[in-house]
Amino acid sequence: MKNRKLFAAAAVVLVLIAVFAGVWFAARPATSEGAKTITVEVVHRDARSKTFTYHTDKEYLGEVLQAEGLVKGEPGDYGLYITEVDGESAVFETDGAYWSFYQGGEYANQSVDQTPINDGDAFSLVYTVG
């Protein structure tokens, strides 16, 4: 008799767990392409501008830009040194050209791979000489 009550209580608990799990799965927020949307403006040598929009769950900008193939670079003492953006190379040793990095319209003081991203952030990579 005592065992029957124990089994009945255990069955009720299991049913309640299953019901709550079902409700939670049905009511949870739908997933999307990415929780954060960011924009990256690229200004090329000829002043031509292109804007890229990314939806991501990644934490750092460098992860997104490299995964999307927008930038190529080399690891350096201060983070990723960008050598190519959107297929265009900047070779400092040749003509003093490099890719300037801006966050929210201001010159960034860290590399792209050290820059955390938040929903709605806007970045720029600008071909710069000198």
N, CA, C and O atoms as CSV, one atom per row, in Angstrom:
chain,resi,resn,atom,element,x,y,z
A,1,MET,N,N,0.832,-1.189,0.000
A,1,MET,CA,C,0.000,0.000,0.000
A,1,MET,C,C,0.877,1.255,0.000
A,1,MET,O,O,0.643,2.198,-0.755
A,2,LYS,N,N,1.887,1.238,0.863
A,2,LYS,CA,C,2.777,2.396,0.955
A,2,LYS,C,C,3.543,2.579,-0.358
A,2,LYS,O,O,3.755,3.708,-0.802
A,3,ASN,N,N,3.956,1.479,-0.974
A,3,ASN,CA,C,4.682,1.555,-2.236
A,3,ASN,C,C,3.809,2.100,-3.359
A,3,ASN,O,O,4.287,2.821,-4.234
A,4,ARG,N,N,2.507,1.745,-3.328
A,4,ARG,CA,C,1.592,2.244,-4.346
A,4,ARG,C,C,1.465,3.755,-4.285
A,4,ARG,O,O,1.466,4.425,-5.318
A,5,LYS,N,N,1.357,4.287,-3.097
A,5,LYS,CA,C,1.254,5.739,-2.925
A,5,LYS,C,C,2.538,6.417,-3.396
A,5,LYS,O,O,2.493,7.476,-4.021
A,6,LEU,N,N,3.663,5.814,-3.099
A,6,LEU,CA,C,4.942,6.367,-3.517
A,6,LEU,C,C,5.061,6.367,-5.041
A,6,LEU,O,O,5.505,7.353,-5.628
A,7,PHE,N,N,4.667,5.265,-5.684
A,7,PHE,CA,C,4.696,5.192,-7.145
A,7,PHE,C,C,3.713,6.179,-7.765
A,7,PHE,O,O,4.028,6.805,-8.776
A,8,ALA,N,N,2.556,6.323,-7.191
A,8,ALA,CA,C,1.556,7.266,-7.700
A,8,ALA,C,C,2.079,8.695,-7.595
A,8,ALA,O,O,1.909,9.484,-8.525
A,9,ALA,N,N,2.705,9.034,-6.487
A,9,ALA,CA,C,3.260,10.378,-6.307
A,9,ALA,C,C,4.382,10.622,-7.318
A,9,ALA,O,O,4.470,11.703,-7.900
A,10,ALA,N,N,5.225,9.634,-7.523
A,10,ALA,CA,C,6.314,9.763,-8.484
A,10,ALA,C,C,5.750,9.939,-9.898
A,10,ALA,O,O,6.273,10.740,-10.673
A,11,ALA,N,N,4.705,9.209,-10.236
A,11,ALA,CA,C,4.085,9.328,-11.558
A,11,ALA,C,C,3.500,10.724,-11.754
A,11,ALA,O,O,3.640,11.311,-12.826
A,12,VAL,N,N,2.846,11.256,-10.720
A,12,VAL,CA,C,2.272,12.603,-10.805
A,12,VAL,C,C,3.390,13.636,-11.010
A,12,VAL,O,O,3.242,14.547,-11.824
A,13,VAL,N,N,4.491,13.502,-10.289
A,13,VAL,CA,C,5.618,14.429,-10.437
A,13,VAL,C,C,6.179,14.355,-11.855
A,13,VAL,O,O,6.455,15.392,-12.458
A,14,LEU,N,N,6.349,13.166,-12.391
A,14,LEU,CA,C,6.858,13.004,-13.749
A,14,LEU,C,C,5.915,13.619,-14.783
A,14,LEU,O,O,6.369,14.249,-15.738
A,15,VAL,N,N,4.626,13.443,-14.599
A,15,VAL,CA,C,3.654,14.030,-15.518
A,15,VAL,C,C,3.728,15.557,-15.453
A,15,VAL,O,O,3.706,16.228,-16.485
A,16,LEU,N,N,3.817,16.102,-14.237
A,16,LEU,CA,C,3.925,17.560,-14.090
A,16,LEU,C,C,5.199,18.095,-14.744
A,16,LEU,O,O,5.173,19.137,-15.397
A,17,ILE,N,N,6.300,17.387,-14.569
A,17,ILE,CA,C,7.556,17.802,-15.206
A,17,ILE,C,C,7.399,17.802,-16.724
A,17,ILE,O,O,7.843,18.733,-17.396
A,18,ALA,N,N,6.777,16.773,-17.257
A,18,ALA,CA,C,6.573,16.690,-18.702
A,18,ALA,C,C,5.679,17.826,-19.199
A,18,ALA,O,O,5.950,18.411,-20.248
A,19,VAL,N,N,4.625,18.141,-18.462
A,19,VAL,CA,C,3.722,19.225,-18.852
A,19,VAL,C,C,4.462,20.560,-18.828
A,19,VAL,O,O,4.378,21.334,-19.782
A,20,PHE,N,N,5.192,20.834,-17.735
A,20,PHE,CA,C,5.931,22.093,-17.645
A,20,PHE,C,C,6.989,22.193,-18.740
A,20,PHE,O,O,7.190,23.268,-19.306
A,21,ALA,N,N,7.657,21.104,-19.041
A,21,ALA,CA,C,8.661,21.120,-20.105
A,21,ALA,C,C,8.009,21.417,-21.451
A,21,ALA,O,O,8.543,22.187,-22.249
A,22,GLY,N,N,6.861,20.807,-21.700
A,22,GLY,CA,C,6.141,21.063,-22.949
A,22,GLY,C,C,5.713,22.516,-23.075
A,22,GLY,O,O,5.857,23.120,-24.138
A,23,VAL,N,N,5.189,23.077,-21.995
A,23,VAL,CA,C,4.771,24.483,-22.007
A,23,VAL,C,C,5.980,25.390,-22.226
A,23,VAL,O,O,5.905,26.345,-22.999
A,24,TRP,N,N,7.093,25.098,-21.551
A,24,TRP,CA,C,8.290,25.926,-21.705
A,24,TRP,C,C,8.790,25.902,-23.145
A,24,TRP,O,O,9.101,26.954,-23.703
A,25,PHE,N,N,8.874,24.710,-23.762
A,25,PHE,CA,C,9.341,24.614,-25.139
A,25,PHE,C,C,8.402,25.329,-26.101
A,25,PHE,O,O,8.860,25.947,-27.061
A,26,ALA,N,N,7.100,25.254,-25.859
A,26,ALA,CA,C,6.137,25.903,-26.746
A,26,ALA,C,C,6.162,27.421,-26.602
A,26,ALA,O,O,5.923,28.131,-27.579
A,27,ALA,N,N,6.445,27.927,-25.414
A,27,ALA,CA,C,6.372,29.368,-25.159
A,27,ALA,C,C,7.712,30.090,-25.265
A,27,ALA,O,O,7.735,31.320,-25.221
A,28,ARG,N,N,8.817,29.381,-25.401
A,28,ARG,CA,C,10.124,30.038,-25.444
A,28,ARG,C,C,10.225,30.910,-26.696
A,28,ARG,O,O,9.554,30.645,-27.693
A,29,PRO,N,N,11.064,31.950,-26.645
A,29,PRO,CA,C,11.214,32.824,-27.809
A,29,PRO,C,C,11.799,32.068,-28.996
A,29,PRO,O,O,12.657,31.197,-28.847
A,30,ALA,N,N,11.317,32.424,-30.158
A,30,ALA,CA,C,11.818,31.780,-31.373
A,30,ALA,C,C,13.241,32.241,-31.637
A,30,ALA,O,O,13.597,33.393,-31.392
A,31,THR,N,N,14.038,31.326,-32.137
A,31,THR,CA,C,15.401,31.700,-32.494
A,31,THR,C,C,15.383,32.385,-33.857
A,31,THR,O,O,14.454,32.207,-34.645
A,32,SER,N,N,16.408,33.157,-34.114
A,32,SER,CA,C,16.523,33.839,-35.394
A,32,SER,C,C,17.951,33.696,-35.891
A,32,SER,O,O,18.748,32.971,-35.296
A,33,GLU,N,N,18.281,34.383,-36.982
A,33,GLU,CA,C,19.615,34.293,-37.553
A,33,GLU,C,C,20.688,34.637,-36.532
A,33,GLU,O,O,21.747,34.010,-36.498
A,34,GLY,N,N,20.420,35.605,-35.727
A,34,GLY,CA,C,21.368,36.035,-34.705
A,34,GLY,C,C,20.691,37.035,-33.801
A,34,GLY,O,O,19.781,37.755,-34.212
A,35,ALA,N,N,21.143,37.071,-32.573
A,35,ALA,CA,C,20.504,37.940,-31.597
A,35,ALA,C,C,20.909,39.396,-31.778
A,35,ALA,O,O,20.199,40.297,-31.331
A,36,LYS,N,N,22.055,39.637,-32.434
A,36,LYS,CA,C,22.554,41.000,-32.606
A,36,LYS,C,C,22.643,41.333,-34.092
A,36,LYS,O,O,23.040,40.500,-34.906
A,37,THR,N,N,22.270,42.556,-34.426
A,37,THR,CA,C,22.412,43.047,-35.791
A,37,THR,C,C,23.408,44.198,-35.757
A,37,THR,O,O,23.255,45.146,-34.987
A,38,ILE,N,N,24.422,44.102,-36.595
A,38,ILE,CA,C,25.445,45.150,-36.673
A,38,ILE,C,C,25.634,45.560,-38.124
A,38,ILE,O,O,25.310,44.806,-39.042
A,39,THR,N,N,26.165,46.767,-38.322
A,39,THR,CA,C,26.507,47.205,-39.666
A,39,THR,C,C,27.985,47.560,-39.722
A,39,THR,O,O,28.561,48.066,-38.759
A,40,VAL,N,N,28.577,47.283,-40.869
A,40,VAL,CA,C,29.984,47.601,-41.101
A,40,VAL,C,C,30.073,48.329,-42.437
A,40,VAL,O,O,29.751,47.769,-43.485
A,41,GLU,N,N,30.512,49.578,-42.386
A,41,GLU,CA,C,30.720,50.353,-43.599
A,41,GLU,C,C,32.180,50.194,-44.012
A,41,GLU,O,O,33.085,50.303,-43.185
A,42,VAL,N,N,32.399,49.936,-45.294
A,42,VAL,CA,C,33.750,49.837,-45.834
A,42,VAL,C,C,33.923,50.978,-46.825
A,42,VAL,O,O,33.147,51.122,-47.770
A,43,VAL,N,N,34.955,51.789,-46.596
A,43,VAL,CA,C,35.283,52.876,-47.513
A,43,VAL,C,C,36.595,52.500,-48.206
A,43,VAL,O,O,37.654,52.434,-47.581
A,44,HIS,N,N,36.494,52.256,-49.516
A,44,HIS,CA,C,37.639,51.808,-50.302
A,44,HIS,C,C,38.559,52.966,-50.685
A,44,HIS,O,O,38.252,54.134,-50.449
A,45,ARG,N,N,39.689,52.609,-51.281
A,45,ARG,CA,C,40.702,53.582,-51.710
A,45,ARG,C,C,40.094,54.670,-52.592
A,45,ARG,O,O,40.449,55.842,-52.463
A,46,ASP,N,N,39.180,54.292,-53.485
A,46,ASP,CA,C,38.577,55.258,-54.409
A,46,ASP,C,C,37.382,55.997,-53.790
A,46,ASP,O,O,36.620,56.646,-54.507
A,47,ALA,N,N,37.217,55.903,-52.469
A,47,ALA,CA,C,36.143,56.559,-51.706
A,47,ALA,C,C,34.777,55.900,-51.910
A,47,ALA,O,O,33.766,56.391,-51.408
A,48,ARG,N,N,34.753,54.814,-52.633
A,48,ARG,CA,C,33.521,54.054,-52.802
A,48,ARG,C,C,33.160,53.415,-51.473
A,48,ARG,O,O,34.017,52.836,-50.805
A,49,SER,N,N,31.893,53.518,-51.087
A,49,SER,CA,C,31.452,53.010,-49.785
A,49,SER,C,C,30.452,51.871,-49.957
A,49,SER,O,O,29.564,51.929,-50.808
A,50,LYS,N,N,30.610,50.841,-49.138
A,50,LYS,CA,C,29.668,49.719,-49.121
A,50,LYS,C,C,29.320,49.430,-47.668
A,50,LYS,O,O,30.185,49.495,-46.795
A,51,THR,N,N,28.065,49.114,-47.410
A,51,THR,CA,C,27.632,48.787,-46.059
A,51,THR,C,C,27.186,47.335,-46.015
A,51,THR,O,O,26.420,46.875,-46.862
A,52,PHE,N,N,27.678,46.628,-45.016
A,52,PHE,CA,C,27.350,45.224,-44.798
A,52,PHE,C,C,26.571,45.114,-43.489
A,52,PHE,O,O,26.918,45.755,-42.497
A,53,THR,N,N,25.526,44.306,-43.494
A,53,THR,CA,C,24.731,44.073,-42.294
A,53,THR,C,C,24.863,42.612,-41.909
A,53,THR,O,O,24.704,41.719,-42.741
A,54,TYR,N,N,25.156,42.380,-40.638
A,54,TYR,CA,C,25.323,41.006,-40.149
A,54,TYR,C,C,24.416,40.761,-38.957
A,54,TYR,O,O,24.207,41.637,-38.117
A,55,HIS,N,N,23.883,39.549,-38.906
A,55,HIS,CA,C,23.089,39.072,-37.768
A,55,HIS,C,C,23.930,37.988,-37.108
A,55,HIS,O,O,24.311,37.014,-37.757
A,56,THR,N,N,24.216,38.150,-35.835
A,56,THR,CA,C,25.162,37.232,-35.205
A,56,THR,C,C,24.884,37.024,-33.729
A,56,THR,O,O,24.212,37.826,-33.080
A,57,ASP,N,N,25.408,35.948,-33.227
A,57,ASP,CA,C,25.418,35.667,-31.791
A,57,ASP,C,C,26.837,35.759,-31.243
A,57,ASP,O,O,27.060,35.545,-30.052
A,58,LYS,N,N,27.785,36.075,-32.101
A,58,LYS,CA,C,29.188,36.136,-31.676
A,58,LYS,C,C,29.406,37.312,-30.738
A,58,LYS,O,O,28.630,38.268,-30.731
A,59,GLU,N,N,30.476,37.232,-29.944
A,59,GLU,CA,C,30.753,38.261,-28.947
A,59,GLU,C,C,31.668,39.371,-29.457
A,59,GLU,O,O,31.551,40.517,-29.025
A,60,TYR,N,N,32.575,39.039,-30.371
A,60,TYR,CA,C,33.570,40.010,-30.811
A,60,TYR,C,C,33.484,40.250,-32.312
A,60,TYR,O,O,33.210,39.331,-33.084
A,61,LEU,N,N,33.719,41.481,-32.710
A,61,LEU,CA,C,33.602,41.881,-34.106
A,61,LEU,C,C,34.535,41.088,-35.012
A,61,LEU,O,O,34.129,40.672,-36.097
A,62,GLY,N,N,35.764,40.872,-34.592
A,62,GLY,CA,C,36.718,40.139,-35.420
A,62,GLY,C,C,36.219,38.759,-35.816
A,62,GLY,O,O,36.452,38.302,-36.935
A,63,GLU,N,N,35.530,38.097,-34.891
A,63,GLU,CA,C,34.976,36.771,-35.189
A,63,GLU,C,C,33.989,36.850,-36.355
A,63,GLU,O,O,34.002,36.004,-37.248
A,64,VAL,N,N,33.144,37.865,-36.335
A,64,VAL,CA,C,32.132,38.026,-37.380
A,64,VAL,C,C,32.791,38.357,-38.719
A,64,VAL,O,O,32.495,37.731,-39.736
A,65,LEU,N,N,33.684,39.342,-38.709
A,65,LEU,CA,C,34.300,39.792,-39.954
A,65,LEU,C,C,35.121,38.696,-40.632
A,65,LEU,O,O,35.117,38.577,-41.858
A,66,GLN,N,N,35.821,37.903,-39.834
A,66,GLN,CA,C,36.613,36.818,-40.414
A,66,GLN,C,C,35.718,35.673,-40.878
A,66,GLN,O,O,35.950,35.101,-41.943
A,67,ALA,N,N,34.702,35.334,-40.092
A,67,ALA,CA,C,33.790,34.254,-40.480
A,67,ALA,C,C,33.039,34.593,-41.770
A,67,ALA,O,O,32.764,33.710,-42.583
A,68,GLU,N,N,32.712,35.867,-41.953
A,68,GLU,CA,C,31.996,36.305,-43.149
A,68,GLU,C,C,32.932,36.539,-44.331
A,68,GLU,O,O,32.466,36.765,-45.448
A,69,GLY,N,N,34.236,36.488,-44.104
A,69,GLY,CA,C,35.206,36.684,-45.169
A,69,GLY,C,C,35.386,38.138,-45.580
A,69,GLY,O,O,35.935,38.411,-46.648
A,70,LEU,N,N,34.932,39.078,-44.750
A,70,LEU,CA,C,35.075,40.483,-45.095
A,70,LEU,C,C,36.500,40.981,-44.904
A,70,LEU,O,O,36.958,41.844,-45.652
A,71,VAL,N,N,37.208,40.444,-43.906
A,71,VAL,CA,C,38.577,40.899,-43.647
A,71,VAL,C,C,39.545,39.718,-43.628
A,71,VAL,O,O,39.184,38.573,-43.355
A,72,LYS,N,N,40.792,40.063,-43.934
A,72,LYS,CA,C,41.912,39.141,-43.752
A,72,LYS,C,C,42.972,39.926,-43.006
A,72,LYS,O,O,43.062,41.147,-43.136
A,73,GLY,N,N,43.763,39.228,-42.235
A,73,GLY,CA,C,44.790,39.930,-41.489
A,73,GLY,C,C,45.770,38.985,-40.849
A,73,GLY,O,O,45.743,37.772,-41.060
A,74,GLU,N,N,46.644,39.589,-40.053
A,74,GLU,CA,C,47.688,38.842,-39.365
A,74,GLU,C,C,47.626,39.175,-37.876
A,74,GLU,O,O,47.365,40.319,-37.505
A,75,PRO,N,N,47.864,38.182,-37.028
A,75,PRO,CA,C,47.904,38.481,-35.597
A,75,PRO,C,C,49.096,39.384,-35.285
A,75,PRO,O,O,50.187,39.195,-35.822
A,76,GLY,N,N,48.878,40.353,-34.425
A,76,GLY,CA,C,49.947,41.266,-34.047
A,76,GLY,C,C,49.979,41.469,-32.547
A,76,GLY,O,O,49.195,40.867,-31.812
A,77,ASP,N,N,50.875,42.307,-32.102
A,77,ASP,CA,C,51.008,42.581,-30.667
A,77,ASP,C,C,49.745,43.209,-30.078
A,77,ASP,O,O,49.476,43.060,-28.886
A,78,TYR,N,N,48.971,43.910,-30.909
A,78,TYR,CA,C,47.785,44.620,-30.416
A,78,TYR,C,C,46.492,44.023,-30.946
A,78,TYR,O,O,45.452,44.680,-30.921
A,79,GLY,N,N,46.544,42.791,-31.423
A,79,GLY,CA,C,45.361,42.137,-31.971
A,79,GLY,C,C,45.507,41.930,-33.464
A,79,GLY,O,O,46.612,42.007,-34.000
A,80,LEU,N,N,44.402,41.668,-34.136
A,80,LEU,CA,C,44.407,41.395,-35.569
A,80,LEU,C,C,44.787,42.652,-36.349
A,80,LEU,O,O,44.138,43.689,-36.214
A,81,TYR,N,N,45.835,42.559,-37.165
A,81,TYR,CA,C,46.240,43.643,-38.056
A,81,TYR,C,C,45.594,43.362,-39.404
A,81,TYR,O,O,45.966,42.409,-40.089
A,82,ILE,N,N,44.624,44.192,-39.787
A,82,ILE,CA,C,43.860,43.970,-41.011
A,82,ILE,C,C,44.697,44.373,-42.221
A,82,ILE,O,O,45.205,45.491,-42.307
A,83,THR,N,N,44.826,43.429,-43.153
A,83,THR,CA,C,45.590,43.683,-44.375
A,83,THR,C,C,44.692,43.781,-45.602
A,83,THR,O,O,45.081,44.360,-46.617
A,84,GLU,N,N,43.481,43.210,-45.507
A,84,GLU,CA,C,42.575,43.215,-46.651
A,84,GLU,C,C,41.140,43.321,-46.174
A,84,GLU,O,O,40.738,42.656,-45.220
A,85,VAL,N,N,40.371,44.167,-46.850
A,85,VAL,CA,C,38.943,44.324,-46.556
A,85,VAL,C,C,38.176,44.290,-47.863
A,85,VAL,O,O,38.506,45.014,-48.802
A,86,ASP,N,N,37.161,43.459,-47.925
A,86,ASP,CA,C,36.292,43.373,-49.102
A,86,ASP,C,C,37.110,43.207,-50.381
A,86,ASP,O,O,36.778,43.777,-51.420
A,87,GLY,N,N,38.181,42.420,-50.293
A,87,GLY,CA,C,39.003,42.114,-51.462
A,87,GLY,C,C,40.069,43.140,-51.804
A,87,GLY,O,O,40.825,42.942,-52.755
A,88,GLU,N,N,40.148,44.242,-51.046
A,88,GLU,CA,C,41.149,45.274,-51.324
A,88,GLU,C,C,42.224,45.265,-50.250
A,88,GLU,O,O,41.928,45.326,-49.056
A,89,SER,N,N,43.480,45.189,-50.689
A,89,SER,CA,C,44.616,45.148,-49.765
A,89,SER,C,C,45.148,46.548,-49.501
A,89,SER,O,O,45.103,47.419,-50.369
A,90,ALA,N,N,45.645,46.746,-48.302
A,90,ALA,CA,C,46.367,47.959,-47.931
A,90,ALA,C,C,47.746,47.507,-47.461
A,90,ALA,O,O,47.857,46.736,-46.508
A,91,VAL,N,N,48.789,47.980,-48.123
A,91,VAL,CA,C,50.149,47.545,-47.806
A,91,VAL,C,C,50.930,48.752,-47.297
A,91,VAL,O,O,51.385,49.583,-48.082
A,92,PHE,N,N,51.076,48.838,-46.006
A,92,PHE,CA,C,51.725,49.982,-45.374
A,92,PHE,C,C,53.158,50.165,-45.870
A,92,PHE,O,O,53.606,51.290,-46.096
A,93,GLU,N,N,53.867,49.058,-46.036
A,93,GLU,CA,C,55.272,49.114,-46.460
A,93,GLU,C,C,55.435,49.711,-47.857
A,93,GLU,O,O,56.492,50.258,-48.171
A,94,THR,N,N,54.416,49.615,-48.689
A,94,THR,CA,C,54.487,50.113,-50.058
A,94,THR,C,C,54.171,51.610,-50.154
A,94,THR,O,O,54.951,52.380,-50.712
A,95,ASP,N,N,53.018,52.012,-49.605
A,95,ASP,CA,C,52.597,53.412,-49.766
A,95,ASP,C,C,52.036,54.026,-48.482
A,95,ASP,O,O,51.408,55.083,-48.530
A,96,GLY,N,N,52.254,53.378,-47.343
A,96,GLY,CA,C,51.765,53.909,-46.071
A,96,GLY,C,C,50.276,53.710,-45.854
A,96,GLY,O,O,49.676,54.377,-45.012
A,97,ALA,N,N,49.664,52.784,-46.618
A,97,ALA,CA,C,48.224,52.557,-46.521
A,97,ALA,C,C,47.903,51.535,-45.435
A,97,ALA,O,O,48.650,50.580,-45.222
A,98,TYR,N,N,46.792,51.751,-44.761
A,98,TYR,CA,C,46.284,50.812,-43.753
A,98,TYR,C,C,44.777,50.984,-43.635
A,98,TYR,O,O,44.204,51.929,-44.177
A,99,TRP,N,N,44.144,50.064,-42.923
A,99,TRP,CA,C,42.704,50.127,-42.708
A,99,TRP,C,C,42.429,50.745,-41.343
A,99,TRP,O,O,42.739,50.151,-40.310
A,100,SER,N,N,41.845,51.941,-41.343
A,100,SER,CA,C,41.423,52.590,-40.089
A,100,SER,C,C,40.138,51.930,-39.620
A,100,SER,O,O,39.301,51.525,-40.427
A,101,PHE,N,N,39.994,51.828,-38.326
A,101,PHE,CA,C,38.827,51.172,-37.735
A,101,PHE,C,C,38.093,52.158,-36.833
A,101,PHE,O,O,38.673,52.733,-35.911
A,102,TYR,N,N,36.802,52.341,-37.118
A,102,TYR,CA,C,35.963,53.260,-36.352
A,102,TYR,C,C,34.784,52.516,-35.735
A,102,TYR,O,O,34.223,51.599,-36.336
A,103,GLN,N,N,34.426,52.924,-34.543
A,103,GLN,CA,C,33.261,52.363,-33.855
A,103,GLN,C,C,32.353,53.520,-33.475
A,103,GLN,O,O,32.754,54.424,-32.742
A,104,GLY,N,N,31.121,53.483,-33.982
A,104,GLY,CA,C,30.188,54.556,-33.687
A,104,GLY,C,C,30.672,55.913,-34.153
A,104,GLY,O,O,30.362,56.925,-33.524
A,105,GLY,N,N,31.429,55.958,-35.247
A,105,GLY,CA,C,31.915,57.203,-35.806
A,105,GLY,C,C,33.204,57.731,-35.189
A,105,GLY,O,O,33.733,58.746,-35.639
A,106,GLU,N,N,33.712,57.056,-34.166
A,106,GLU,CA,C,34.943,57.496,-33.515
A,106,GLU,C,C,36.057,56.476,-33.751
A,106,GLU,O,O,35.818,55.270,-33.816
A,107,TYR,N,N,37.274,56.994,-33.877
A,107,TYR,CA,C,38.423,56.118,-34.085
A,107,TYR,C,C,38.523,55.139,-32.915
A,107,TYR,O,O,38.550,55.549,-31.755
A,108,ALA,N,N,38.578,53.849,-33.228
A,108,ALA,CA,C,38.608,52.815,-32.187
A,108,ALA,C,C,40.010,52.691,-31.600
A,108,ALA,O,O,41.005,52.838,-32.311
A,109,ASN,N,N,40.079,52.423,-30.314
A,109,ASN,CA,C,41.384,52.299,-29.656
A,109,ASN,C,C,41.765,50.853,-29.386
A,109,ASN,O,O,42.649,50.582,-28.572
A,110,GLN,N,N,41.096,49.911,-30.074
A,110,GLN,CA,C,41.445,48.504,-29.968
A,110,GLN,C,C,41.220,47.849,-31.331
A,110,GLN,O,O,40.599,48.435,-32.218
A,111,SER,N,N,41.728,46.639,-31.483
A,111,SER,CA,C,41.572,45.942,-32.761
A,111,SER,C,C,40.169,45.340,-32.861
A,111,SER,O,O,39.439,45.262,-31.872
A,112,VAL,N,N,39.810,44.918,-34.073
A,112,VAL,CA,C,38.475,44.359,-34.285
A,112,VAL,C,C,38.249,43.089,-33.475
A,112,VAL,O,O,37.132,42.826,-33.027
A,113,ASP,N,N,39.306,42.301,-33.284
A,113,ASP,CA,C,39.122,41.046,-32.554
A,113,ASP,C,C,39.036,41.255,-31.043
A,113,ASP,O,O,38.747,40.312,-30.306
A,114,GLN,N,N,39.282,42.468,-30.577
A,114,GLN,CA,C,39.147,42.785,-29.156
A,114,GLN,C,C,37.932,43.674,-28.897
A,114,GLN,O,O,37.736,44.151,-27.779
A,115,THR,N,N,37.119,43.898,-29.928
A,115,THR,CA,C,35.956,44.780,-29.831
A,115,THR,C,C,34.685,43.971,-29.616
A,115,THR,O,O,34.246,43.265,-30.524
A,116,PRO,N,N,34.078,44.061,-28.415
A,116,PRO,CA,C,32.816,43.370,-28.191
A,116,PRO,C,C,31.697,44.049,-28.977
A,116,PRO,O,O,31.742,45.254,-29.223
A,117,ILE,N,N,30.706,43.273,-29.363
A,117,ILE,CA,C,29.601,43.842,-30.135
A,117,ILE,C,C,28.296,43.754,-29.374
A,117,ILE,O,O,28.060,42.828,-28.597
A,118,ASN,N,N,27.456,44.744,-29.619
A,118,ASN,CA,C,26.112,44.811,-29.061
A,118,ASN,C,C,25.132,45.037,-30.202
A,118,ASN,O,O,25.510,45.523,-31.268
A,119,ASP,N,N,23.897,44.688,-29.980
A,119,ASP,CA,C,22.869,44.879,-30.983
A,119,ASP,C,C,22.807,46.353,-31.394
A,119,ASP,O,O,22.735,47.239,-30.543
A,120,GLY,N,N,22.836,46.606,-32.707
A,120,GLY,CA,C,22.720,47.958,-33.225
A,120,GLY,C,C,24.039,48.682,-33.423
A,120,GLY,O,O,24.044,49.817,-33.900
A,121,ASP,N,N,25.162,48.061,-33.070
A,121,ASP,CA,C,26.462,48.717,-33.236
A,121,ASP,C,C,26.758,48.983,-34.713
A,121,ASP,O,O,26.351,48.229,-35.597
A,122,ALA,N,N,27.486,50.087,-34.950
A,122,ALA,CA,C,27.906,50.452,-36.311
A,122,ALA,C,C,29.422,50.649,-36.308
A,122,ALA,O,O,29.978,51.309,-35.430
A,123,PHE,N,N,30.068,50.066,-37.301
A,123,PHE,CA,C,31.517,50.110,-37.423
A,123,PHE,C,C,31.885,50.575,-38.834
A,123,PHE,O,O,31.087,50.473,-39.766
A,124,SER,N,N,33.113,51.087,-38.969
A,124,SER,CA,C,33.624,51.475,-40.289
A,124,SER,C,C,35.063,51.009,-40.412
A,124,SER,O,O,35.836,51.049,-39.455
A,125,LEU,N,N,35.399,50.570,-41.607
A,125,LEU,CA,C,36.775,50.255,-41.976
A,125,LEU,C,C,37.093,51.134,-43.175
A,125,LEU,O,O,36.464,51.018,-44.227
A,126,VAL,N,N,38.075,52.014,-43.008
A,126,VAL,CA,C,38.361,53.036,-44.014
A,126,VAL,C,C,39.802,52.887,-44.516
A,126,VAL,O,O,40.748,52.865,-43.729
A,127,TYR,N,N,39.947,52.787,-45.840
A,127,TYR,CA,C,41.276,52.735,-46.451
A,127,TYR,C,C,41.927,54.109,-46.216
A,127,TYR,O,O,41.386,55.144,-46.605
A,128,THR,N,N,43.094,54.089,-45.574
A,128,THR,CA,C,43.744,55.327,-45.182
A,128,THR,C,C,45.209,55.298,-45.620
A,128,THR,O,O,45.872,54.266,-45.507
A,129,VAL,N,N,45.709,56.418,-46.113
A,129,VAL,CA,C,47.106,56.533,-46.481
A,129,VAL,C,C,47.732,57.583,-45.559
A,129,VAL,O,O,47.223,58.691,-45.390
A,130,GLY,N,N,48.862,57.175,-44.973
A,130,GLY,CA,C,49.600,58.108,-44.118
A,130,GLY,C,C,49.233,58.001,-42.730
A,130,GLY,O,O,49.772,58.724,-41.892
